[in-house]
């Protein structure tokens, strides 16, 4: 298996970073989420992680591993039985996005879930369209009277060229395998001078820096790993200018950082509640090294939050 296509800039070379066993990934999903992902892994014995040599963007391959709409319906159903709503409430990236919205703006949200963002901004502007591939989420949003369509942004852009003042996608881009198509289509919907806001998990280079085996950061749930450096590089390939960004202020914890560093170094893949006694001893043995390193990092360079949101302005004259 060898990746021959770069999701952002097709002409740029990519390099193989690591491989994941699909058996390990399937076991993690089963243990942590109670979800059987083996049907999405059929015919593949391992997943590869590649990095773009120009942007630093890391992505999983094969691209066909990206979960379909029904996969998210399953997650929503399973988590709902435990009293957990897969579609989160108002968060830091929503608050960040509001700064870019003007009264009366025509708004497009890609991957809108059940429409919670609209419920928070409808007093600023009620001119809103949401796109969502999870049919159950679309049903719930429509029951609330929210304008939500079961449609890909690629299709939507064909009939809504430069039709929106503001476009946003919260916790969506990391699920996308064809990044160039997604961003091109998002920008096609946006008027020149309009704003595109994106919120994703922050990976430097993994989730929370060292959490290589964070289950929901793996296929079929996530297909790409984003950070500020990668977002800055998008100005080279798309007609946009990065105007602002913010990291989630939560999760700047030294102990968590040290724990995840030790977990990566020792190769432990299990969840905390499933660590064996031997795993705990191995990681604890590294504490005299990992804790000082995380302490120094926190107070010299800082430890960024687990999520990041960015705001782009679409150039008036395309490159």
N, C-alpha and C positions, 0 to 999 in steps of 0.2 A: 504494500500500500504506500502510495507516494502522492502528496498533494501537489497539484500542478496549477492551482488557481488561487490567487491572492484576493481575499474578499473586499479589500479597499482599493488597491492599485494593482490591477492585473499584471502590469509589466514589472513590478518589483519582486525580487527573489524572496523566498521564505526558507527558514531553517527549522529542522525538527528539534524540539526542546525535550520532550519526554513522551512516554506511552503509558496509558492506563489500561489495565485489564478490564474488559467488560464484565467479567465475573465479579470483580471487586466492586465495580460501580453498581451492578445489580444488587449485590448484597447490601451495600450502603443504603440504597433507596428502600429496600425491603425493611431493614432494621430501623432506619430513622423515620421514614414516612409511611411505611405500610403500603408501598406502591410497587407493583411488579412491572419493571421496565424492560424485562427480557424481550417482549415482542418488538420493542423499538431497537433492540440490539442484534436482532437475528442476522446471522451471516457474517458477523464481525466479532473477532476474538479480542481485539484491543482498539482503543481510541488514541489518536495521536494529537499532540498539542504542538502547533507550529507558531513561529514568530515572524512577522514581516520585518525585513532588514531596514526598511525606510521609516516606518511609523512606530515600530515596537509593538504593534497590535498582536496579541496572541489569540489563537482561535483553534477550535477543535475540528477534527476531521475523522471520518467522512462527514460531509455537510448534511447528508441524508438522515443523520441521527437526530436532527432538530425535531422536538416533539410537536405533533399536530394539535389542532384545536381541541380534539377529544382528550388529549393528555392533560390539558389544563382543567377540563371539566372533571376528570378523575381526581386531580389534586384538590380541587374545590370541594368535591363531595367527601373525600376522605378527611380533609381537615375540618370540614363543617361538622362531621360526626363527633369531632373532639372539641367542638365549640370554638374553633379557630377560623377566622375569615381570611381566605387566601388573598383577597384584595384589601390591602391595608387602608387605614384611614389617613387623615390629613397628616402630612409629614414635612420635614425640612425642605425637600425639593419643591413641594407644592407652594410653600411660602416664598421660596426663592423665585419661582416662576411668576407669582402675582406681580412682582415689581416690573415685569415686562408687559403687562396687560393694561391697555387703556380702555376706558368706558366705551362700550359699543363695538369693540374689536370683534371681528369674525374669527372664531377659535376652532382649531382642529386638534383633537387629542387622539393619538394613535395608541391602540392597546388600552382603552379606557376602562376596562373591567366593567363594574356595575355603575359607573358614572359618579364616583365619589368626588373627583376633582371638580366636576361641574357644580356639584352641590355646594362647594366652598367658594366658587367664584361667580355664581349666577347673578349676584347683586351688582357685580362690576359689568358683566356682559352676559346676556342670555342668548347671544348668537353663537351657538355651539353645535358641533358635530363630533361624535365619537365613533371610532372604528374599533371593532373587537371581533376576534375569531372564535372565542369561547361562546357557543350558542346559549348556554345557560346564563352566562353573564349578560348577554344581549337581552335575553328575556326579562331578567330582573330589572335592568336599566329601563327598558320600555315600559314595564309596569309602573315605574316611578315617573313616567312621562318625559324621559330624557331621550334626545335624538341620537340614537346609537344605531350604527349600520354594521352588519356582518360582511366586511369587505377588507381586502388588502389595500394598503396605501398605494401600491403600484396601480391597481385598478382605479382607485378613487382619483388619482392625479390626472387621469386621462380626461375626466369630465369636470375637473375643478382646478384648472391651471391658474396659478396665481390668484386663487380665490380666498385666501385667508391672510389675516394680519399677524396671526400668532399660531404656531404649531408646536405641540409638545408630545413627549413620549417618556413616561415615567416607568422605570424598571421593565423596559421592553427591548431596547437595542441589544442587550446581552443575550437575548433569545434568538437573535436573527443571524442566519448563516450568510446570506447575500447582503452584506453591509452596503456596498456601493448602490445597489438597486434601491434599498430602503432609504438611504440618505438622498439620492437623486430624486426619488419620488416625493419625499417629504418636502424638499426644497422646491420642487415643481408646483406644489400646492401653495407655497408661500409667496406673498407679494415681495418685490424688491424693497429692502429696508425693513422687512418684517423680522420677527424673532423666532428662532428655533431653540427650545429648551429641552434638554435630555438629562434624565437621571438614571444612574446605573450603580451597581456595586463597584467599589474601588478595589483594584487589584494591583499591588506593588511588590512582586508581580502576581501574587495570588491574593485571594480574599483575606483581608486583615493581614496582609503581607506574607504570611507563612502557611495559610490554611489550604494546602494543595488538595486535600480531600474533602472540602466542604461539599456535602452531597448536592445541594441545590445549585451549586456553582459548576456542576458537571452536566454533560449531555445525559438525557435528552432535554433537560431543563434549560441550561445555559450553553451557548455556543461560542461566546467570545469574552475576553477579559480586557476591561477598559481601565484607563487611568488618565491623569491630566496630561501627561506627555503625549499620549496617543491622540487625545482630543486637540491638542495644540497643532499636531501635524495635519489635521484635516484641512486646514487653511491652504495647504499645498495642492489639494486634490478637488476641493469643492469651492463654489463661489460664496464663501462665508468668512466672517471675522469673529474670533472668540472675544467676547466683550466682558464676560464675568464667569466666575465659578465659585463653588462652595463645597467643602467637605462636611459630611454629617458630623456634628459636634460630639456625638455619642461614640462610645467604644474607644476612647483614647486612654486605654488602661494598660499600665505597665505589666501587670501580672498576666493578663490575657496574651499580650504580645510575647512575653517570655515563654508561656506555656505553648503557644502555637509554634514558636521557633524550635522548642525542644521536640515537639511532635513531628515536625518536618525532619529534623536532624536524625531522629531515631527511626523514622519510617513507620511510625504508628499511624494506622488508618482508622481505627475504631472511634466511636463516639465516647465522650468522657465517661458516661455511665457504663460503658462496656469495656473499659480498659482492664486488662488483666493486671495481676499484682506485679508481674514482671515488667509490663509496659510502664506502670507507675514508677517502679524503681529506676528504670532507664531514664525517664524524663526528669525525675527528681534529682538524679545524679548530675544532670546538666545545669541545675538551678544556680550553682555558683558562677556559671558562665553566662547563662541566658538572662538572668535577672539584672546583673550589672550592664550588660549590653543594651537591654531594653530601657533601662533607666537613663543611660547616657544618650541613647537615641531620642528619648522623649524630651530631654532638656537641652539638647543641642540642635537637632533637626526637627523634632516633633514627630509624633505618630499620628498620621492622618486617620480620619474616621473611616468606617467600613463602607461608606457610600459617597458618591460624588455627583454633583449636578453642574451642568455647564449651560451657558447662554451664548448663542451665535446670532449675529445679524447677517442677513442675506445681502450680498453686494448688489448695488443698484446696476452695475455693469458687470456681467458675468465674465469670468476669466476665459 
